[in-house]
Amino acid sequence: MQEGESHIAVIGCRKCSRCDNTCPYGALYRVEGFTRVDYSKCTLCMACIKVCPNKALIHID
């Protein structure tokens, strides 16, 4: 990811695991229970944002 590029950010993940296996590109993974994004795989399809009940996944433009 380059500075200034549009991306998905994880802010305040509550470890609910609803986003697990949601990404069709395998861009989500967990570190110590918290969701992280592999930006080399993320296509900004927004599937993860749609399923997050805590609005912890956000699109930054």
MODELLER restraints for C-alpha pairs under 7 A, 6 or more apart:
rsr = mdl.restraints
at = mdl.atoms
rsr.add(forms.Gaussian(group=physical.xy_distance, feature=features.Distance(at['CA:1:A'], at['CA:39:A']), mean=6.11, stdev=0.5))
rsr.add(forms.Gaussian(group=physical.xy_distance, feature=features.Distance(at['CA:5:A'], at['CA:61:A']), mean=6.82, stdev=0.5))
rsr.add(forms.Gaussian(group=physical.xy_distance, feature=features.Distance(at['CA:6:A'], at['CA:60:A']), mean=5.50, stdev=0.5))
rsr.add(forms.Gaussian(group=physical.xy_distance, feature=features.Distance(at['CA:6:A'], at['CA:61:A']), mean=4.28, stdev=0.5))
rsr.add(forms.Gaussian(group=physical.xy_distance, feature=features.Distance(at['CA:7:A'], at['CA:44:A']), mean=6.78, stdev=0.5))
rsr.add(forms.Gaussian(group=physical.xy_distance, feature=features.Distance(at['CA:7:A'], at['CA:59:A']), mean=5.82, stdev=0.5))
rsr.add(forms.Gaussian(group=physical.xy_distance, feature=features.Distance(at['CA:7:A'], at['CA:60:A']), mean=5.35, stdev=0.5))
rsr.add(forms.Gaussian(group=physical.xy_distance, feature=features.Distance(at['CA:7:A'], at['CA:61:A']), mean=6.61, stdev=0.5))
rsr.add(forms.Gaussian(group=physical.xy_distance, feature=features.Distance(at['CA:8:A'], at['CA:57:A']), mean=6.51, stdev=0.5))
rsr.add(forms.Gaussian(group=physical.xy_distance, feature=features.Distance(at['CA:8:A'], at['CA:58:A']), mean=5.51, stdev=0.5))
rsr.add(forms.Gaussian(group=physical.xy_distance, feature=features.Distance(at['CA:8:A'], at['CA:59:A']), mean=4.60, stdev=0.5))
rsr.add(forms.Gaussian(group=physical.xy_distance, feature=features.Distance(at['CA:8:A'], at['CA:60:A']), mean=6.03, stdev=0.5))
rsr.add(forms.Gaussian(group=physical.xy_distance, feature=features.Distance(at['CA:9:A'], at['CA:57:A']), mean=5.67, stdev=0.5))
rsr.add(forms.Gaussian(group=physical.xy_distance, feature=features.Distance(at['CA:9:A'], at['CA:58:A']), mean=5.32, stdev=0.5))
rsr.add(forms.Gaussian(group=physical.xy_distance, feature=features.Distance(at['CA:9:A'], at['CA:59:A']), mean=6.36, stdev=0.5))
rsr.add(forms.Gaussian(group=physical.xy_distance, feature=features.Distance(at['CA:9:A'], at['CA:60:A']), mean=6.80, stdev=0.5))
rsr.add(forms.Gaussian(group=physical.xy_distance, feature=features.Distance(at['CA:10:A'], at['CA:36:A']), mean=6.70, stdev=0.5))
rsr.add(forms.Gaussian(group=physical.xy_distance, feature=features.Distance(at['CA:10:A'], at['CA:56:A']), mean=5.50, stdev=0.5))
rsr.add(forms.Gaussian(group=physical.xy_distance, feature=features.Distance(at['CA:10:A'], at['CA:57:A']), mean=4.65, stdev=0.5))
rsr.add(forms.Gaussian(group=physical.xy_distance, feature=features.Distance(at['CA:10:A'], at['CA:58:A']), mean=6.52, stdev=0.5))
rsr.add(forms.Gaussian(group=physical.xy_distance, feature=features.Distance(at['CA:11:A'], at['CA:56:A']), mean=4.84, stdev=0.5))
rsr.add(forms.Gaussian(group=physical.xy_distance, feature=features.Distance(at['CA:11:A'], at['CA:57:A']), mean=6.25, stdev=0.5))
rsr.add(forms.Gaussian(group=physical.xy_distance, feature=features.Distance(at['CA:12:A'], at['CA:56:A']), mean=5.28, stdev=0.5))
rsr.add(forms.Gaussian(group=physical.xy_distance, feature=features.Distance(at['CA:13:A'], at['CA:34:A']), mean=6.10, stdev=0.5))
rsr.add(forms.Gaussian(group=physical.xy_distance, feature=features.Distance(at['CA:13:A'], at['CA:35:A']), mean=6.62, stdev=0.5))
rsr.add(forms.Gaussian(group=physical.xy_distance, feature=features.Distance(at['CA:13:A'], at['CA:56:A']), mean=5.23, stdev=0.5))
rsr.add(forms.Gaussian(group=physical.xy_distance, feature=features.Distance(at['CA:15:A'], at['CA:33:A']), mean=5.87, stdev=0.5))
rsr.add(forms.Gaussian(group=physical.xy_distance, feature=features.Distance(at['CA:15:A'], at['CA:34:A']), mean=5.53, stdev=0.5))
rsr.add(forms.Gaussian(group=physical.xy_distance, feature=features.Distance(at['CA:18:A'], at['CA:51:A']), mean=6.57, stdev=0.5))
rsr.add(forms.Gaussian(group=physical.xy_distance, feature=features.Distance(at['CA:18:A'], at['CA:52:A']), mean=6.42, stdev=0.5))
rsr.add(forms.Gaussian(group=physical.xy_distance, feature=features.Distance(at['CA:19:A'], at['CA:48:A']), mean=5.51, stdev=0.5))
rsr.add(forms.Gaussian(group=physical.xy_distance, feature=features.Distance(at['CA:19:A'], at['CA:51:A']), mean=6.15, stdev=0.5))
rsr.add(forms.Gaussian(group=physical.xy_distance, feature=features.Distance(at['CA:19:A'], at['CA:52:A']), mean=6.26, stdev=0.5))
rsr.add(forms.Gaussian(group=physical.xy_distance, feature=features.Distance(at['CA:22:A'], at['CA:47:A']), mean=6.48, stdev=0.5))
rsr.add(forms.Gaussian(group=physical.xy_distance, feature=features.Distance(at['CA:22:A'], at['CA:48:A']), mean=6.01, stdev=0.5))
rsr.add(forms.Gaussian(group=physical.xy_distance, feature=features.Distance(at['CA:23:A'], at['CA:47:A']), mean=6.10, stdev=0.5))
rsr.add(forms.Gaussian(group=physical.xy_distance, feature=features.Distance(at['CA:23:A'], at['CA:48:A']), mean=6.15, stdev=0.5))
rsr.add(forms.Gaussian(group=physical.xy_distance, feature=features.Distance(at['CA:25:A'], at['CA:41:A']), mean=6.18, stdev=0.5))
rsr.add(forms.Gaussian(group=physical.xy_distance, feature=features.Distance(at['CA:25:A'], at['CA:42:A']), mean=6.68, stdev=0.5))
rsr.add(forms.Gaussian(group=physical.xy_distance, feature=features.Distance(at['CA:26:A'], at['CA:41:A']), mean=6.78, stdev=0.5))
rsr.add(forms.Gaussian(group=physical.xy_distance, feature=features.Distance(at['CA:27:A'], at['CA:37:A']), mean=5.53, stdev=0.5))
rsr.add(forms.Gaussian(group=physical.xy_distance, feature=features.Distance(at['CA:27:A'], at['CA:38:A']), mean=4.81, stdev=0.5))
rsr.add(forms.Gaussian(group=physical.xy_distance, feature=features.Distance(at['CA:27:A'], at['CA:39:A']), mean=6.85, stdev=0.5))
rsr.add(forms.Gaussian(group=physical.xy_distance, feature=features.Distance(at['CA:27:A'], at['CA:41:A']), mean=4.99, stdev=0.5))
rsr.add(forms.Gaussian(group=physical.xy_distance, feature=features.Distance(at['CA:27:A'], at['CA:42:A']), mean=5.20, stdev=0.5))
rsr.add(forms.Gaussian(group=physical.xy_distance, feature=features.Distance(at['CA:28:A'], at['CA:35:A']), mean=6.52, stdev=0.5))
rsr.add(forms.Gaussian(group=physical.xy_distance, feature=features.Distance(at['CA:28:A'], at['CA:36:A']), mean=5.74, stdev=0.5))
rsr.add(forms.Gaussian(group=physical.xy_distance, feature=features.Distance(at['CA:28:A'], at['CA:37:A']), mean=4.82, stdev=0.5))
rsr.add(forms.Gaussian(group=physical.xy_distance, feature=features.Distance(at['CA:28:A'], at['CA:38:A']), mean=6.24, stdev=0.5))
rsr.add(forms.Gaussian(group=physical.xy_distance, feature=features.Distance(at['CA:29:A'], at['CA:35:A']), mean=5.70, stdev=0.5))
rsr.add(forms.Gaussian(group=physical.xy_distance, feature=features.Distance(at['CA:29:A'], at['CA:36:A']), mean=5.35, stdev=0.5))
rsr.add(forms.Gaussian(group=physical.xy_distance, feature=features.Distance(at['CA:29:A'], at['CA:37:A']), mean=6.41, stdev=0.5))
rsr.add(forms.Gaussian(group=physical.xy_distance, feature=features.Distance(at['CA:30:A'], at['CA:36:A']), mean=5.72, stdev=0.5))
rsr.add(forms.Gaussian(group=physical.xy_distance, feature=features.Distance(at['CA:48:A'], at['CA:57:A']), mean=6.98, stdev=0.5))
rsr.add(forms.Gaussian(group=physical.xy_distance, feature=features.Distance(at['CA:49:A'], at['CA:57:A']), mean=5.28, stdev=0.5))
rsr.add(forms.Gaussian(group=physical.xy_distance, feature=features.Distance(at['CA:49:A'], at['CA:58:A']), mean=6.37, stdev=0.5))
